């Protein structure tokens, strides 16, 4: 269908696919016209369903066997041992007894990388800021083997319901849910070994899942998100132990929500960026009128059309000493 659309250039294609003009202009500045055309075309596809197997309940091999018994065809995903891409299923993957029993979570492939990059250990105190609906919280618990402690923070009371439901369904026992704004956690004097901040964002990386994102955010909204993200990250830094690790991520492709936020906190805190050991595109150091620290090349960008998944930005930082 998309191949039949005639267009004179990338801007014409963006218009025909329903994007606000500013988005196309920014994509072109970020990745060029050819890559933007590939991105726009990819966003019109439907991603394969991906699930994360839960070995808090039983072994991966047992879950694989149960899926095969139901004639569900899947394939393993490189770099993520717990992930399975569903090739074919005769039934709804979210309505099996195995799903209801918490043997797996339906979850985007690329959203599994932030917990893996965080690398939580069983003895640690972990903060998951802006945690609903619980995919990353339950993944962290799984990586910790249900040991240590997770404080899972979610501002929305409504979204806390789904967060708590998934925690219970997946058999997680090391997690406390706090229904509060993560910025308020500073007053509690809690100190974390590691923090995952999956910040609220414009969602320009998940248009493939939610086409309304083509028009739902104005360019002026980016500054509002950037301010909130910086405040949340500042709160995370204040509650992190010296020597601790923060993983910051968004499902946005916009530098104002990503590199700019990290660049700000690097200037004001004793933090260092850490290389991420996956072969993704690197963070940008220039965009429009912005210039960012060369250290931002240690962050990664997961472009949908290059990773066959949702768009993500991920940065990993270590708190060295001193100011907070």
C-alpha positions as CSV (number, residue, x, y, z in Angstrom):
1,X,0.0,0.0,0.0
2,X,2.7,2.5,1.0
3,X,4.8,1.7,-2.1
4,X,1.9,2.8,-4.2
5,X,1.9,6.3,-2.7
6,X,3.5,8.8,-5.0
7,X,5.5,11.6,-3.4
8,X,7.8,14.3,-4.6
9,X,10.1,14.3,-1.6
10,X,10.3,13.4,2.1
11,X,8.2,16.4,3.1
12,X,5.4,15.4,0.7
13,X,5.5,11.9,2.0
14,X,5.3,13.1,5.6
15,X,2.3,15.2,4.7
16,X,0.5,12.4,3.0
17,X,1.2,10.1,6.0
18,X,-0.3,12.7,8.4
19,X,2.7,14.1,10.2
20,X,3.0,17.6,11.5
21,X,5.5,19.4,9.3
22,X,7.9,20.2,12.1
23,X,8.4,16.5,12.8
24,X,9.7,15.8,9.3
25,X,12.0,18.8,9.4
26,X,13.5,17.6,12.6
27,X,13.9,14.0,11.5
28,X,15.7,15.2,8.3
29,X,18.0,17.3,10.4
30,X,18.7,14.4,12.7
31,X,19.2,11.5,10.3
32,X,19.0,12.9,6.7
33,X,16.3,12.6,4.0
34,X,17.0,9.0,2.9
35,X,16.9,7.6,6.5
36,X,13.8,9.7,7.3
37,X,12.0,8.1,4.3
38,X,12.9,4.7,5.6
39,X,11.7,5.7,9.1
40,X,8.4,7.0,7.8
41,X,7.8,3.8,5.8
42,X,8.7,1.6,8.7
43,X,6.3,3.4,11.0
44,X,3.4,2.3,8.7
45,X,4.2,-1.4,9.4
46,X,3.0,-3.5,12.3
47,X,5.6,-4.8,14.7
48,X,5.7,-8.5,15.6
49,X,4.5,-9.2,19.1
50,X,7.3,-9.8,21.5
51,X,7.1,-11.4,24.9
52,X,9.5,-11.6,27.9
53,X,9.7,-14.9,29.5
54,X,9.6,-14.9,33.3
55,X,11.9,-17.3,35.1
56,X,10.6,-16.2,38.5
57,X,7.8,-18.6,37.7
58,X,9.5,-21.4,35.8
59,X,12.4,-22.1,33.5
60,X,12.5,-20.6,30.0
61,X,12.6,-24.1,28.5
62,X,9.3,-25.0,30.2
63,X,7.6,-21.8,28.9
64,X,8.9,-22.5,25.4
65,X,7.5,-26.0,25.6
66,X,4.1,-24.8,26.8
67,X,4.0,-22.2,23.9
68,X,4.8,-24.9,21.4
69,X,2.1,-27.1,22.8
70,X,-0.4,-24.4,21.9
71,X,1.1,-24.3,18.3
72,X,2.6,-20.9,19.0
73,X,5.6,-20.3,16.7
74,X,8.3,-18.0,18.0
75,X,12.0,-17.2,17.6
76,X,14.6,-16.1,20.0
77,X,16.0,-12.6,19.9
78,X,19.8,-11.8,19.9
79,X,21.2,-10.2,23.0
80,X,18.0,-10.8,25.1
81,X,17.8,-14.4,26.3
82,X,14.4,-13.9,27.9
83,X,12.8,-12.4,24.7
84,X,10.7,-14.3,22.1
85,X,9.3,-12.9,18.9
86,X,5.9,-14.4,18.1
87,X,5.9,-15.5,14.5
88,X,2.5,-17.1,14.6
89,X,-0.2,-17.7,17.2
90,X,-3.6,-19.3,16.7
91,X,-4.8,-17.6,19.8
92,X,-4.5,-14.2,21.4
93,X,-1.1,-14.1,23.1
94,X,-2.5,-12.0,26.0
95,X,-5.3,-14.5,26.8
96,X,-3.5,-17.7,27.5
97,X,-3.4,-19.4,30.9
98,X,0.4,-18.9,30.8
99,X,0.0,-15.2,30.4
100,X,-2.6,-15.0,33.2
101,X,-0.2,-17.1,35.4
102,X,2.6,-14.6,34.8
103,X,4.9,-16.9,32.7
104,X,5.5,-14.0,30.4
105,X,4.9,-10.3,29.8
106,X,3.9,-8.8,26.4
107,X,6.5,-6.2,25.9
108,X,8.3,-4.3,23.2
109,X,11.8,-5.7,22.4
110,X,13.7,-2.5,22.7
111,X,12.1,-1.6,26.1
112,X,14.0,-4.7,27.5
113,X,17.4,-3.1,27.0
114,X,17.2,-0.4,29.8
115,X,16.9,-3.0,32.6
116,X,19.7,-5.1,31.0
117,X,21.9,-2.0,30.7
118,X,21.1,-1.1,34.4
119,X,22.4,-4.6,35.4
120,X,20.8,-4.8,38.8
121,X,22.2,-7.2,41.4
122,X,20.3,-9.3,43.9
123,X,21.7,-7.4,47.0
124,X,20.9,-3.9,45.7
125,X,18.4,-1.2,46.4
126,X,16.8,-0.1,43.0
127,X,14.6,2.8,42.1
128,X,12.3,2.6,39.1
129,X,11.0,6.1,38.5
130,X,7.8,6.6,36.4
131,X,7.3,2.8,36.6
132,X,3.8,2.0,35.1
133,X,2.7,-0.3,33.6
134,X,5.5,-2.4,35.2
135,X,7.4,-4.0,32.3
136,X,10.7,-2.7,33.5
137,X,10.0,-3.1,37.2
138,X,9.2,-6.8,36.8
139,X,12.2,-7.3,34.4
140,X,14.5,-5.7,37.1
141,X,13.0,-8.0,39.7
142,X,13.6,-11.0,37.4
143,X,17.3,-10.0,36.9
144,X,17.6,-9.6,40.7
145,X,16.1,-13.1,41.2
146,X,13.4,-11.6,43.4
147,X,16.1,-10.5,46.0
148,X,17.2,-7.1,47.2
149,X,14.6,-4.3,47.0
150,X,12.9,-2.2,44.4
151,X,11.0,1.0,45.0
152,X,8.6,1.4,42.1
153,X,7.4,5.0,41.8
154,X,4.3,6.0,39.8
155,X,2.6,9.4,40.0
156,X,-0.7,8.3,38.3
157,X,-3.1,6.5,40.7
158,X,-4.9,4.9,37.7
159,X,-1.6,3.6,36.2
160,X,-0.6,2.3,39.6
161,X,-3.4,-0.2,39.3
162,X,-1.8,-1.8,36.2
163,X,1.6,-1.6,37.8
164,X,0.5,-3.4,40.9
165,X,-1.5,-5.9,38.9
166,X,1.6,-6.9,36.8
167,X,3.8,-7.1,39.8
168,X,1.4,-9.6,41.4
169,X,0.8,-11.5,38.2
170,X,4.6,-11.9,37.5
171,X,5.3,-13.2,41.0
172,X,7.4,-10.2,42.1
173,X,8.0,-10.2,45.8
174,X,10.9,-7.7,46.3
175,X,9.0,-4.5,45.3
176,X,7.2,-1.6,47.0
177,X,4.9,0.6,44.9
178,X,4.8,4.3,45.8
179,X,2.0,6.4,44.3
180,X,3.8,9.7,44.3
181,X,5.7,12.1,42.0
182,X,9.2,10.8,41.7
183,X,10.5,14.4,42.3
184,X,9.1,14.2,45.9
185,X,11.2,11.1,46.7
186,X,14.1,13.4,47.6
187,X,12.4,14.3,50.9
188,X,12.4,10.7,52.0
189,X,16.2,10.4,52.4
190,X,16.1,7.1,50.6
191,X,19.4,6.3,48.8
192,X,19.5,3.9,45.9
193,X,22.3,1.8,44.5
194,X,20.9,2.1,41.0
195,X,18.0,4.0,39.4
196,X,16.1,3.5,36.1
197,X,14.3,6.6,34.9
198,X,12.1,5.9,31.9
199,X,11.0,9.5,31.6
200,X,7.6,10.7,30.3
201,X,8.2,12.0,26.8
202,X,6.7,13.0,23.5
203,X,6.8,9.4,22.2
204,X,8.1,10.2,18.7
205,X,9.9,6.8,18.8
206,X,6.7,4.8,19.2
207,X,4.6,6.2,16.3
208,X,4.5,2.6,14.9
209,X,2.4,1.6,17.9
210,X,0.5,4.9,18.3
211,X,0.0,6.8,15.1
212,X,-1.8,9.6,17.0
213,X,1.7,10.7,18.0
214,X,2.1,12.1,14.5
215,X,-0.1,15.1,15.5
216,X,-0.6,15.0,19.3
217,X,2.5,17.0,20.3
218,X,3.4,20.5,19.2
219,X,7.0,21.6,18.8
220,X,6.6,23.8,21.9
221,X,5.7,20.7,24.0
222,X,9.3,19.5,23.7
223,X,10.6,22.2,26.0
224,X,7.9,21.3,28.6
225,X,8.9,17.6,28.5
226,X,12.6,18.6,28.6
227,X,12.1,20.6,31.8
228,X,10.1,17.8,33.5
229,X,12.7,15.2,32.4
230,X,15.5,17.3,33.8
231,X,13.7,17.7,37.1
232,X,13.1,14.0,37.4
233,X,16.7,13.2,36.6
234,X,17.9,15.8,39.1
235,X,15.7,14.1,41.8
236,X,17.2,10.7,40.8
237,X,20.7,12.0,41.1
238,X,20.0,13.4,44.6
239,X,18.7,10.0,45.8
240,X,21.6,8.0,44.3
241,X,24.5,6.7,46.4
242,X,28.0,7.7,45.4
243,X,29.3,5.1,43.0
244,X,25.7,4.4,42.0
245,X,24.3,4.0,38.5
246,X,21.5,5.8,36.7
247,X,20.0,4.6,33.4
248,X,18.0,7.4,31.7
249,X,15.8,6.5,28.8
250,X,12.9,7.8,26.7
251,X,10.9,6.5,23.7
252,X,11.5,9.8,22.0
253,X,13.9,10.6,19.2
254,X,14.1,14.3,20.0
255,X,17.5,15.6,21.2
256,X,15.8,18.1,23.6
257,X,14.4,15.2,25.6
258,X,17.6,13.2,25.4
259,X,21.1,14.6,24.8
260,X,20.1,18.1,26.1
261,X,18.8,16.6,29.4
262,X,22.0,14.6,29.9
263,X,24.2,17.5,28.9
264,X,22.5,19.7,31.5
265,X,23.0,17.3,34.4
266,X,26.6,16.5,33.4
267,X,27.4,20.2,33.8
268,X,25.9,20.4,37.3
269,X,26.8,17.1,38.9
270,X,29.7,14.7,39.4
271,X,28.5,12.2,36.9
272,X,30.3,10.4,34.1
273,X,28.7,8.7,31.1
274,X,29.4,5.0,30.7
275,X,29.8,3.1,27.4
276,X,26.8,0.9,26.6
277,X,28.0,-2.5,25.2
278,X,25.4,-2.9,22.4
279,X,26.0,-2.0,18.7
280,X,23.4,0.8,18.3
281,X,23.7,4.2,16.8
282,X,25.5,6.6,19.2
283,X,24.1,9.8,20.8
284,X,24.4,13.0,18.8
285,X,26.7,15.9,19.8
286,X,25.1,18.5,17.5
287,X,21.5,19.3,16.5
288,X,20.1,22.5,15.2
289,X,21.6,25.3,17.3
290,X,22.7,22.9,20.1
291,X,26.2,21.5,20.8
292,X,26.5,18.7,23.4
293,X,29.4,17.2,25.2
294,X,31.4,14.7,23.1
295,X,30.7,12.3,26.0
296,X,27.1,12.0,24.6
297,X,28.5,9.5,22.0
298,X,28.5,7.0,24.9
299,X,24.7,7.1,24.9
300,X,22.8,5.1,22.3
301,X,19.8,5.7,20.0
302,X,17.6,2.9,18.9
303,X,16.0,4.0,15.6
304,X,12.8,2.0,14.8
305,X,13.8,1.2,11.2
306,X,17.3,0.2,12.1
307,X,16.4,-2.0,15.1
308,X,13.0,-3.4,14.0
309,X,11.5,-2.1,17.2
310,X,10.4,0.9,19.1
311,X,12.5,4.0,19.1
312,X,14.6,4.6,22.3
313,X,17.3,6.8,23.7
314,X,19.4,5.3,26.5
315,X,22.2,6.8,28.6
316,X,24.0,5.2,31.5
317,X,25.7,7.3,34.1
318,X,27.7,6.7,37.3
319,X,27.7,9.2,40.2
320,X,31.3,9.8,41.3
321,X,31.3,12.1,44.3
322,X,30.4,15.3,45.9
323,X,27.7,17.7,45.1
324,X,24.5,15.7,45.7
